[in-house]
């Protein structure tokens, strides 16, 4: 008992414990283990993906979504009240942007707002169009840039915006299923930003980029 008391007094003097703490603790990582991502395959090539790398890719995407304020947690009952239907289903899309020797796993959490389901429900949206220039337009720009007086030649700049849709605000009330990593009974996500897989995401970004 004397040894225990002496150790306790020493730890108190060192600031390791006090009246509110019993000592050092080891915090467990609340994120799902790699086992959850076993059996994942590349959406493009069909290759098996390393679950450890998939887990990291999922973590990165969820962190980005949180930082961008893509959605807020909401009750499923609120979704049904506001839209008359359950939240839009969602899924993970996994792609290896590298190769087999140097894998670079990208994970995207996307909605599945299908046109067929909307038409079946009698919904016909006219705000889903987003202009996409054809390949011929790109070739014409190259030709115009390189033709004529060299002193008047222009410069073509192609800008790739990472996770572009997350930069555009959502312009309608939309609810989606939460990812498994965030899921709680009776809860869903209410979109604050445009979201991949929703039918008006591209049009929202086009409007935001004007």
Order of alpha helices (4+ residues) and beta strands (2+ residues): alpha-alpha-beta-alpha-beta-beta-alpha-alpha-beta-beta-alpha
